[in-house]
């Protein structure tokens, strides 16, 4: 790029990748809006596919897993009226859980009470300029839909019909803290309340601990550069997949997709990933041992050649990874009198089980809960 100011901030490939992502996202959001317009006025059941932890997972075009726009367009069919209330007391009538959910779509708060008080104090001012405040929100579309619901409730005396959604708080770490009976980790993941009642963010805490570890254990120029550039998003991208069997190589490849890669080389990304894994093994040795145990159980399950099942009274989770091997066909050329092999033309008729994926899927599937609960 010829523009020197832009060249200092990003490369042409970064701009091209961002443009492609935005185009893809715009096409998807346009499709969602068209679907919402087509279904406007209809009452129907929207299926929510749940995984073994009861979380909504992605399945089909109508899924609303981690989709801000899709979630903002979902409404319950029947709204209930509010009797014997006035417009001035509507904030006291609306469920505080709904007010807290709306506030958390704008920004994070330390406690539920703080979020409810913030929205009650700032609600009138925000509703007068909903677009302006929604643009600055963490989930802009859901925050806007909640504001519209609150305004409609004030005008028409009806209870808001917006579903309340809640994302898991590092659920994999919560499960690990449960099995390890680790009270500190349970508080960091909000599995149990902290002494001051404030919610905690495990990835922000990991960010601070990782910075201190790199400064004390690896005091060099690379550590100084990385510590200044580390963010919560980068740390989450490193340590969240570790629970699911992430390797140093794949972590280094992911670091190349972050802003760090503008200041360090590919080999240095591998060094940073290695340091992160050393920090993980040193500071969270119990988690690392438990993951190794789970991997061994997963290896046994995948070596049996059977799908990974997890059954509870309400549903069954099945993870069955299969692959097709390309056929190797030998062809004889009578003219040239030559025998040669053709590869990757037709898939093999026999499906083969992919043991490596089944092994790693054991990390994120329900069976390890079943196995560990028996130990």
TIGU-685210 format. One line per field, with one value per residue (C-alpha): residue number from 0; residue in one letter; z, x, y. Coordinates in steps of 0.001 Angstrom, whole numbers. Layout:
# residues N
k: (NUM_...)
r: (A_...)
pz: (Z_...)
px: (X_...)
py: (Y_...)
# end
This chain:
# residues 375
k: (0_1_2_3_4_5_6_7_8_9_10_11_12_13_14_15_16_17_18_19_20_21_22_23_24_25_26_27_28_29_30_31_32_33_34_35_36_37_38_39_40_41_42_43_44_45_46_47_48_49_50_51_52_53_54_55_56_57_58_59_60_61_62_63_64_65_66_67_68_69_70_71_72_73_74_75_76_77_78_79_80_81_82_83_84_85_86_87_88_89_90_91_92_93_94_95_96_97_98_99_100_101_102_103_104_105_106_107_108_109_110_111_112_113_114_115_116_117_118_119_120_121_122_123_124_125_126_127_128_129_130_131_132_133_134_135_136_137_138_139_140_141_142_143_144_145_146_147_148_149_150_151_152_153_154_155_156_157_158_159_160_161_162_163_164_165_166_167_168_169_170_171_172_173_174_175_176_177_178_179_180_181_182_183_184_185_186_187_188_189_190_191_192_193_194_195_196_197_198_199_200_201_202_203_204_205_206_207_208_209_210_211_212_213_214_215_216_217_218_219_220_221_222_223_224_225_226_227_228_229_230_231_232_233_234_235_236_237_238_239_240_241_242_243_244_245_246_247_248_249_250_251_252_253_254_255_256_257_258_259_260_261_262_263_264_265_266_267_268_269_270_271_272_273_274_275_276_277_278_279_280_281_282_283_284_285_286_287_288_289_290_291_292_293_294_295_296_297_298_299_300_301_302_303_304_305_306_307_308_309_310_311_312_313_314_315_316_317_318_319_320_321_322_323_324_325_326_327_328_329_330_331_332_333_334_335_336_337_338_339_340_341_342_343_344_345_346_347_348_349_350_351_352_353_354_355_356_357_358_359_360_361_362_363_364_365_366_367_368_369_370_371_372_373_374)
r: (X_X_X_X_X_X_X_X_X_X_X_X_X_X_X_X_X_X_X_X_X_X_X_X_X_X_X_X_X_X_X_X_X_X_X_X_X_X_X_X_X_X_X_X_X_X_X_X_X_X_X_X_X_X_X_X_X_X_X_X_X_X_X_X_X_X_X_X_X_X_X_X_X_X_X_X_X_X_X_X_X_X_X_X_X_X_X_X_X_X_X_X_X_X_X_X_X_X_X_X_X_X_X_X_X_X_X_X_X_X_X_X_X_X_X_X_X_X_X_X_X_X_X_X_X_X_X_X_X_X_X_X_X_X_X_X_X_X_X_X_X_X_X_X_X_X_X_X_X_X_X_X_X_X_X_X_X_X_X_X_X_X_X_X_X_X_X_X_X_X_X_X_X_X_X_X_X_X_X_X_X_X_X_X_X_X_X_X_X_X_X_X_X_X_X_X_X_X_X_X_X_X_X_X_X_X_X_X_X_X_X_X_X_X_X_X_X_X_X_X_X_X_X_X_X_X_X_X_X_X_X_X_X_X_X_X_X_X_X_X_X_X_X_X_X_X_X_X_X_X_X_X_X_X_X_X_X_X_X_X_X_X_X_X_X_X_X_X_X_X_X_X_X_X_X_X_X_X_X_X_X_X_X_X_X_X_X_X_X_X_X_X_X_X_X_X_X_X_X_X_X_X_X_X_X_X_X_X_X_X_X_X_X_X_X_X_X_X_X_X_X_X_X_X_X_X_X_X_X_X_X_X_X_X_X_X_X_X_X_X_X_X_X_X_X_X_X_X_X_X_X_X_X_X_X_X_X_X_X_X_X_X_X_X_X_X_X_X_X_X_X_X_X_X_X)
pz: (0_-812_2138_4816_7701_6923_6241_9804_11219_8970_5799_2570_3431_6748_4993_2400_5077_7053_3911_3086_6631_6559_3177_4448_7629_5736_3480_6511_8351_5219_5037_8691_8156_5124_7135_10007_7587_6011_9407_10790_12304_12436_15673_15575_17706_17024_17706_19975_19604_22923_23665_26690_28948_28031_25834_22470_19663_15969_13724_10560_9215_12025_14852_17213_18880_19492_16923_18123_15272_15285_19038_18884_16494_18627_20506_22662_20975_23808_25778_29152_30232_33416_35561_37973_37100_35867_33443_36276_38104_35092_35967_39291_37577_34939_36139_37427_35575_32299_33249_34188_30910_28958_30858_30320_26571_26800_29039_31824_35491_38718_40221_39096_41382_39800_36312_37349_39127_36110_33697_36028_36460_32821_31166_30205_28690_26783_25393_23928_21815_21416_18191_19603_22727_20925_18608_21647_23229_23604_21818_19888_18301_21490_23501_20971_21036_24837_24760_22314_24580_27635_25716_24431_27954_29169_26410_26232_29771_28692_30020_27610_25479_24751_25788_28347_27096_29154_27944_29911_32114_31115_31510_30777_33614_35839_35212_35882_39143_40168_39624_41220_44117_43425_45351_43902_40314_41077_42312_39283_36993_39130_39882_43518_44621_45721_49175_47943_45698_42525_39364_38228_34781_34595_31308_32681_35662_33358_31383_34474_35676_32258_32081_35486_34544_31289_33015_35803_34002_30514_30931_27386_24578_23166_26506_26831_23369_23891_27352_25962_23147_25031_25361_26979_23558_22694_26096_25745_22288_23851_27090_26287_23618_25868_27755_24481_23549_21772_20802_20705_16906_16430_19088_17246_14016_15770_17076_13478_12988_15825_15920_17585_14196_13006_15521_15907_13446_12934_14956_17763_17720_18423_21299_22757_22498_24259_27081_27467_27764_30305_32315_32113_33371_36163_37514_36804_37254_38499_35357_33154_34919_34680_30952_30441_32281_30081_26950_28018_28554_25184_23559_24954_23796_20274_20002_20519_17165_18484_18518_21574_23378_26286_27496_29965_30577_28076_25131_23772_22364_19662_18164_15329_13161_9880_6887_3323_1964_-1703_-3929_-5570_-9036_-11194_-14926_-17710_-20919_-23786_-26277_-24101_-22297_-19002_-15642_-13519_-10515_-10345_-6907_-5399_-8176_-6400_-2651_-1011_-527_3083_5680_8172_11695_12398_15763_16247_16087_18285_20823_20981_20847_24140_25671_24733_24949_27849_28291_30276_32821_33069_33356_35912_38047_38449_39711)
px: (0_1205_-459_2250_-159_-2321_744_1937_-1317_-2074_-1055_-2958_-3713_-5229_-7490_-8494_-9267_-11342_-13240_-14021_-15261_-17475_-18940_-19691_-21226_-23348_-24732_-25630_-27276_-29209_-30506_-31544_-33447_-35244_-36194_-37450_-39546_-41008_-41925_-43303_-46735_-46421_-46320_-44106_-41689_-38069_-35917_-32921_-30364_-28635_-25315_-24611_-24168_-27556_-26090_-27492_-25294_-25155_-27445_-29154_-29744_-32105_-29641_-29045_-25852_-23618_-25562_-26383_-28752_-30588_-31139_-32403_-35238_-36688_-39903_-42237_-45619_-47951_-47347_-49005_-50542_-49593_-52583_-52925_-49616_-48661_-46005_-43964_-43700_-43042_-39337_-40325_-42750_-40397_-38498_-35042_-33553_-34677_-33230_-29936_-29872_-30434_-27688_-25161_-25760_-24323_-21327_-20068_-20813_-19383_-22757_-26340_-27550_-25114_-26424_-30073_-29376_-27456_-30302_-32943_-30964_-29917_-32891_-34896_-31872_-30834_-34332_-34417_-31315_-31398_-29363_-26568_-26149_-26663_-23742_-21458_-22898_-21220_-24170_-25684_-28662_-29768_-29336_-31473_-34204_-34268_-34588_-37489_-39133_-38793_-40200_-43110_-43800_-44011_-46365_-48652_-48472_-47225_-44470_-41493_-41578_-37841_-36121_-33338_-30112_-27041_-23670_-21676_-18896_-15893_-18009_-15146_-13116_-16176_-16431_-12721_-12945_-15837_-13882_-10725_-12670_-10671_-12401_-10199_-10875_-14586_-14682_-12745_-15335_-18272_-19314_-19515_-19845_-16790_-16489_-17360_-20193_-18588_-18276_-14787_-13269_-10849_-9299_-8456_-6823_-4922_-3728_-2209_-655_811_2399_4014_5232_6788_8522_9994_10753_11545_12992_14054_13091_10493_8697_8620_7113_4543_3505_2735_618_-1227_-4968_-7778_-8988_-5593_-5315_-8794_-7895_-4894_-6226_-9839_-8950_-6282_-9103_-10135_-6717_-5131_-1467_1491_1605_-2065_-1770_1203_-815_-3648_-1227_-306_-3891_-3651_-2092_964_2089_2707_5535_6953_7939_6458_9213_8632_4929_5946_8156_5289_2964_5570_5875_2085_1996_4843_2886_-181_1677_3372_479_-2352_-701_-3886_-5789_-2971_-2936_-6707_-6627_-3968_-6197_-9151_-7026_-6020_-9656_-10504_-7732_-9236_-12719_-11559_-9393_-12501_-13798_-17184_-18900_-18667_-22020_-23349_-26869_-29016_-32755_-33736_-31357_-28330_-25173_-23402_-20064_-19039_-16198_-15736_-13475_-13239_-9932_-9175_-9021_-5726_-6441_-3777_-4210_-2384_-1699_-1533_-116_2765_2979_3107_1462_681_-1476_-4342_-5025_-7788_-10284_-12996_-13590_-13253_-16560_-15758_-15990_-13147_-13365_-11148_-9666_-7694_-10798_-12751_-9944_-10040_-13831_-13782_-12433_-15532_-18143_-20164_-18606_-15676_-18161_-19623_-16220_-14799_-17918_-17256_-13686)
py: (0_3485_5194_5276_5952_2921_774_1329_-7_-2981_-4754_-5199_-8831_-7746_-5253_-7834_-10422_-7924_-6933_-10568_-11216_-8135_-9118_-12610_-11233_-8714_-11458_-13561_-10658_-9707_-13282_-13178_-9915_-11390_-14474_-12331_-10254_-13394_-14885_-11612_-12209_-16010_-17973_-21047_-23023_-22199_-25276_-24767_-27529_-28096_-29700_-31899_-28848_-27445_-24718_-23690_-24995_-24222_-26225_-24999_-21521_-20516_-21088_-18182_-19323_-16291_-14266_-10765_-9892_-13228_-13111_-9543_-10530_-13358_-12544_-14595_-14882_-13857_-10671_-10136_-6861_-5027_-4189_-1292_331_3736_4780_6274_2940_763_322_-1176_-3557_-4934_-7961_-6916_-9878_-8339_-4957_-6627_-8545_-5327_-3487_-6278_-6039_-2535_-3177_-5429_-4767_-6115_-7055_-7570_-4788_-2337_-3096_-2696_608_1910_1207_2605_5819_6206_4509_7609_9334_6226_5560_9080_8254_4447_4272_6410_4286_977_1665_1792_-1362_-4733_-6399_-3485_-5266_-7028_-3833_-1941_-4599_-4462_-668_-936_-3516_-1267_1706_-403_-1645_1947_3034_-30_-1431_-4840_-7046_-7191_-10332_-10394_-13640_-13318_-14873_-15628_-16851_-19368_-18000_-20147_-23263_-25679_-24158_-24340_-28084_-28533_-26586_-28844_-32056_-30675_-29118_-25958_-23168_-20414_-21466_-21817_-18206_-17000_-18596_-17360_-20927_-19865_-16223_-14303_-12774_-9264_-10484_-9119_-11189_-12123_-12608_-15518_-14380_-10928_-12614_-14965_-11942_-10329_-13595_-14333_-10891_-11354_-14837_-13644_-10728_-12869_-16133_-14823_-11362_-10528_-8184_-10571_-10771_-6994_-6572_-9314_-8091_-4641_-6096_-8844_-8323_-10241_-11391_-12882_-14583_-16061_-17375_-19149_-20603_-21399_-24039_-25611_-27303_-28957_-30298_-27331_-27849_-25462_-25551_-24684_-21970_-20459_-20516_-18682_-16057_-15285_-14112_-11588_-8092_-9660_-10978_-7423_-7070_-10598_-13332_-16776_-18450_-15977_-16859_-20454_-19272_-17242_-20251_-22423_-19881_-19822_-23607_-23528_-20973_-23199_-26271_-24319_-22268_-24719_-28072_-29729_-28754_-30003_-33402_-33725_-32967_-35640_-38114_-37197_-37625_-41122_-42061_-40527_-42560_-45772_-44792_-43894_-47034_-49163_-47929_-46836_-43427_-41202_-41283_-39297_-40029_-38139_-38621_-35903_-36256_-38092_-36541_-38573_-37606_-39889_-38625_-40496_-39975_-41313_-42466_-41774_-44808_-45741_-47070_-48732_-48083_-49904_-47994_-50505_-47994_-46839_-50157_-48364_-48990_-45920_-45043_-42530_-41063_-38867_-39623_-41602_-41781_-45153_-46901_-47789_-45017_-45090_-43783_-40783_-41712_-38502_-36305_-38697_-38570_-34770_-34667_-36530_-33318_-31340_-34062_-35343_-38801_-37468_-36152_-39637_-41322_-38907_-39056_-42793_-42324)
# end
